[in-house]
């Protein structure tokens, strides 16, 4: 008997018991769809967080000075010394605080940041109209401001705010620029900020020295070496203070995140993969029952010349076909479930073709592996005993 006849007989047997065949495939369907759905959620979440961290800049190092008093702060001049360190492209010191902002009858509290011109390139945060803070603004402690799109919308609606004034804690600031709309990142909203010259912020926010600044490395590859030099410099500045500073690296965070989420995705895939094993056991059990039911049929086929390999091939094709069909249905359900989760919730999903291929291939292997036992049992039946079975 050729392979075409074996396939034809196997499919005829499956079609003749539709309900049992579907129930046999159910474990494989659940297993494949679960693997695809869970891994897609894990990968989608990873991609979403990675994009947010990349928005922070993988070539940036953010330093926060902790503690109180003059001994745990740096002057503007000291911070700018960092530009002399090898591998440092730019330094952007920031003085942060809050201010009550008023225009006519509108009154609210917003975040205020004192910055230098380097802030624009380091943070990749540009203006859509007007201009940025300039060196001359810092030199003369000008009362000028660059505002975020959310602040502009709150106070000026759709009108261009450039050239208008706002009252910050009762002090008039002229708006010289409107920032691009960026939205929310890993550090919060970027559109509700008000940027002013850092020299003005020192007095306006009553800040004693610089307590936060960002260092941009020449390239992502130099972040680690630059971070070590930066820590050595800070250790020298704060040699008598414990835990005086913290250094945040988006690249380190991304590396840790990728490692963690890969382990999580593997764990989720492994848990869902158990369903595939259960489905394989189900296929084996049903095929064993099928062998028992078709003992006389097997005896007749052997009596008229069917060889052991013919019987073995037919039952292997049946079990492989069952797992293959189950795998295809599982892939379709996995895609559908992933799309549904993405549309019905805030979770992101990302279906990987490699995971689809692996899960489907695994389902086929399950059918072959668990189909061997019943197929071998059928192939070993002796015709004389098989024909005597009712």
C-alpha positions in Angstrom: 0.0 0.0 0.0 1.5 3.4 -1.0 1.6 6.5 1.2 -1.3 8.1 -0.7 -3.7 5.3 0.3 -2.5 5.5 3.9 -3.2 9.2 4.0 -6.6 8.7 2.4 -7.6 6.0 4.9 -6.4 8.0 7.8 -8.4 11.1 6.8 -11.4 8.9 6.1 -11.2 7.5 9.7 -10.9 11.0 11.2 -13.8 12.3 9.1 -15.9 9.3 10.2 -15.6 10.2 13.9 -15.9 14.1 13.8 -16.9 14.6 17.4 -14.2 12.3 18.8 -11.6 13.8 16.5 -12.4 17.3 17.7 -12.3 16.3 21.3 -9.0 14.6 20.7 -7.6 17.8 19.1 -8.9 20.0 21.9 -5.9 19.7 24.1 -3.6 20.6 21.2 -5.8 23.6 20.3 -5.7 24.9 23.9 -2.0 24.3 24.2 -1.0 26.1 20.9 -3.3 29.0 21.4 -2.2 29.5 25.0 1.5 29.5 24.1 0.9 32.1 21.3 -1.3 34.3 23.4 0.8 34.3 26.6 4.1 34.8 24.8 2.6 37.6 22.6 1.4 39.4 25.7 4.9 39.0 27.3 6.7 40.2 24.1 4.2 43.1 23.5 4.7 44.3 27.1 8.4 44.1 26.7 8.4 46.1 23.5 6.1 48.8 25.0 8.4 49.3 28.0 11.5 49.1 25.9 10.2 51.9 23.7 9.5 54.1 26.7 13.0 53.5 28.1 14.5 54.2 24.7 12.6 57.5 24.8 14.7 58.3 27.9 17.8 57.9 25.8 20.1 54.8 25.9 23.2 57.1 25.8 22.1 59.1 28.8 23.1 58.9 32.5 20.9 60.7 35.0 22.4 61.7 38.3 20.4 62.6 41.3 22.1 64.1 44.4 20.5 62.9 47.6 20.7 64.2 51.2 20.4 67.8 52.4 22.8 70.7 52.8 25.6 72.3 50.9 27.8 69.2 51.4 25.4 67.1 49.2 25.0 69.5 46.2 27.0 70.7 43.4 27.5 74.1 41.9 26.7 74.9 38.3 30.5 75.3 37.6 31.3 71.9 39.2 28.7 70.1 37.1 30.0 71.7 33.9 33.4 70.3 34.7 32.1 66.9 33.6 32.3 68.0 30.0 36.1 67.5 30.3 35.6 63.7 31.0 36.5 61.4 28.1 33.4 60.0 26.5 31.0 62.8 27.7 29.3 64.6 24.8 27.1 67.0 26.8 25.9 67.8 30.3 22.5 69.2 31.1 21.9 70.3 34.7 18.4 70.8 35.9 16.8 72.6 38.9 13.2 71.3 39.5 10.3 72.6 41.5 6.7 73.6 41.3 5.0 76.9 40.9 1.5 78.3 40.9 0.7 79.5 37.4 -1.9 82.2 36.8 -3.4 83.9 33.8 -6.5 85.9 34.3 -8.9 83.7 36.3 -7.1 80.5 35.5 -4.9 79.2 38.3 -3.1 75.9 38.6 0.2 74.3 39.8 2.8 73.0 37.3 6.3 71.5 37.3 9.0 74.1 36.6 12.5 73.2 35.4 15.5 75.5 35.3 17.6 74.4 32.3 20.5 75.3 30.0 20.5 75.3 26.1 22.0 71.7 26.2 18.7 70.4 27.6 17.2 70.5 24.1 19.6 68.1 22.5 20.3 65.9 25.5 16.6 65.3 26.1 15.7 65.5 22.4 12.9 67.8 23.4 12.4 70.6 20.8 10.1 73.6 20.2 7.3 73.7 17.7 7.2 77.5 17.7 9.3 80.3 19.1 12.8 79.5 20.5 14.5 77.6 23.3 16.3 78.9 26.4 19.6 80.6 25.3 22.9 81.2 27.0 22.1 85.0 27.2 18.9 84.2 29.1 21.0 82.4 31.8 23.7 85.1 31.7 21.2 87.9 32.5 18.8 85.8 34.6 16.0 86.6 32.1 12.4 85.9 33.2 11.5 84.0 30.1 9.8 80.6 29.7 9.3 77.7 27.3 6.0 75.9 28.0 4.6 72.5 27.2 1.6 72.0 24.9 -0.7 71.0 27.8 0.1 74.2 29.7 -0.5 76.2 26.5 -3.8 74.5 25.9 -4.9 75.2 29.5 -4.1 78.9 29.4 -4.4 79.9 25.7 -6.5 77.2 24.1 -5.6 77.0 20.4 -3.9 80.4 20.2 -0.1 80.7 19.9 1.2 81.5 23.4 4.6 82.8 22.1 4.9 86.5 23.2 2.3 86.1 25.9 3.0 86.2 29.7 2.2 84.0 32.6 2.4 84.7 36.3 4.6 82.1 38.1 4.2 82.5 41.9 3.2 86.1 41.2 6.3 86.8 38.9 5.7 87.7 35.2 7.5 85.4 32.7 7.4 86.0 29.0 6.7 82.9 26.9 9.4 82.6 24.2 8.7 79.1 23.0 6.2 76.3 22.8 7.4 72.7 23.1 6.5 69.8 20.9 3.8 67.5 22.0 5.5 64.3 23.3 3.0 62.7 25.6 3.7 60.5 28.6 7.0 58.6 29.0 8.4 56.3 31.7 9.1 59.4 33.8 5.6 60.9 33.5 4.0 63.6 31.3 6.3 65.8 29.3 3.7 68.3 28.1 2.8 70.0 31.4 6.3 71.4 32.0 7.5 75.0 32.1 11.2 75.5 31.3 13.0 78.6 32.5 16.7 79.6 32.6 18.7 77.7 35.3 20.2 80.9 36.7 16.7 82.3 37.1 15.5 79.1 38.7 18.2 79.2 41.4 16.6 82.3 42.9 13.0 81.7 41.8 12.9 78.1 43.2 15.3 79.0 46.1 17.5 76.1 45.2 20.9 75.7 46.7 23.1 74.2 44.0 22.4 71.5 41.4 20.8 68.3 42.6 20.0 66.7 39.3 21.8 66.5 35.9 22.0 64.4 32.8 25.2 63.3 31.1 25.1 62.3 27.4 27.8 59.9 26.3 29.4 60.1 22.9 27.7 56.7 22.0 25.7 53.9 23.5 28.9 51.7 23.5 30.6 54.3 25.8 27.9 54.5 28.4 29.4 51.9 30.8 32.9 53.4 30.7 31.5 56.9 31.0 29.4 55.8 34.0 32.5 54.4 35.8 34.3 57.7 35.3 31.3 59.6 36.4 31.0 57.5 39.6 34.7 58.0 40.3 34.3 61.8 39.9 31.2 61.8 42.2 32.9 59.6 44.8 35.7 62.2 45.0 33.3 65.0 45.4 31.3 63.3 48.1 34.0 61.2 49.8 32.6 62.1 53.3 29.0 61.4 52.5 27.3 58.0 52.3 24.8 57.3 49.6 25.1 60.9 48.4 24.0 60.2 44.8 22.4 57.7 42.4 23.1 57.2 38.7 20.3 55.9 36.5 21.1 54.3 33.1 18.3 53.6 30.7 20.6 51.0 29.0 21.1 49.1 32.2 17.4 49.2 32.9 16.7 47.8 29.3 19.3 45.0 29.7 17.7 44.0 33.0 14.2 44.3 31.7 15.0 42.2 28.6 16.6 39.5 30.7 13.7 39.4 33.1 11.0 39.4 30.4 12.7 36.7 28.4 12.6 34.5 31.5 9.0 35.4 32.1 8.1 34.6 28.4 9.8 31.3 28.7 8.0 30.5 31.9 4.6 31.5 30.4 5.4 29.4 27.3 6.4 26.5 29.4 3.2 26.6 31.5 1.1 26.8 28.3 3.2 24.0 26.8 2.0 21.6 29.5 -1.4 21.8 27.7 0.3 20.4 24.6 1.7 17.4 26.6 -1.8 16.8 28.0 -3.2 17.0 24.5 -0.6 14.5 23.3 -1.6 12.1 26.0 -5.2 12.6 24.9 -4.3 11.7 21.3 -2.5 8.6 22.5 -5.4 7.4 24.6 -7.9 8.0 21.8 -5.7 6.2 19.3 -5.3 3.2 21.7 -9.1 3.1 21.9 -9.3 3.3 18.1 -6.8 0.4 17.7 -9.0 -1.7 20.0 -12.1 -0.9 18.1 -10.5 -1.6 14.7 -8.7 -4.8 15.7 -10.7 -6.9 13.2 -10.2 -4.4 10.4 -6.4 -4.6 11.1 -6.6 -8.4 10.9 -8.4 -8.3 7.6 -5.9 -5.9 6.1 -3.0 -8.0 7.2 -4.6 -11.2 6.0 -4.9 -9.7 2.4 -1.3 -8.5 2.3 -0.9 -5.3 4.3 2.6 -5.2 5.9 3.5 -4.0 9.4 4.9 -0.7 8.1 1.5 0.0 6.3 -0.5 -0.3 9.5 2.1 1.7 11.4 2.1 4.4 8.8 -1.7 4.7 8.8 -2.0 5.2 12.5 0.9 7.6 12.6 -0.6 9.7 9.9 -3.9 9.8 11.8 -2.3 11.0 15.0 -0.1 13.5 13.2 -3.1 14.8 11.2 -5.1 15.2 14.4 -2.3 17.2 16.1 -1.6 19.2 12.9 -5.3 20.3 12.5 -5.4 21.1 16.2 -2.2 23.1 15.8 -3.6 25.1 12.9 -6.9 25.9 14.8 -4.7 26.8 17.9 -2.6 29.2 15.8 -5.8 30.9 14.5 -7.2 31.2 18.0 -3.9 32.5 19.3 -3.9 35.3 16.8 -7.5 36.1 17.5 -7.0 36.1 21.3 -3.9 38.3 21.0 -5.8 40.9 18.8 -8.8 40.8 21.2 -6.6 41.4 24.3 -4.8 44.3 22.5 -8.1 45.9 21.5 -10.0 45.3 24.8 -7.3 46.3 27.3 -4.3 48.5 27.8 -1.9 45.5 27.3 0.2 45.4 24.2 0.6 42.1 22.2 3.2 41.2 19.7 2.8 37.8 17.9 6.2 36.4 16.9 6.3 34.2 13.8 9.1 32.2 15.5 6.8 31.3 18.4 4.0 30.4 16.0 6.4 28.1 14.0 7.8 26.5 17.2 4.4 25.9 18.8 2.9 24.4 15.6 6.0 22.3 15.0 5.9 21.1 18.6 2.2 20.1 18.1 3.2 18.0 15.1 6.0 16.3 17.1 3.5 15.6 19.9 1.3 13.8 17.4 4.2 11.7 16.1 5.7 10.9 19.5 2.4 10.0 21.2 1.1 8.2 18.1 4.0 5.8 18.0 2.7 3.6 20.9 -0.8 3.0 19.5 0.5 2.7 16.0 3.1 0.1 17.1 0.5 -1.8 19.0 -1.7 -2.0 15.9 1.2 -3.0 13.6 2.2 -5.9 15.9 -1.2 -7.5 16.0 -1.2 -11.0 14.6 -3.8 -11.6 11.9 -5.1 -14.8 13.3 -5.9 -13.3 16.7 -7.1 -10.0 15.2 -9.6 -11.9 12.9 -11.1 -13.7 15.9 -12.0 -10.5 17.6 -15.6 -9.5 17.5 
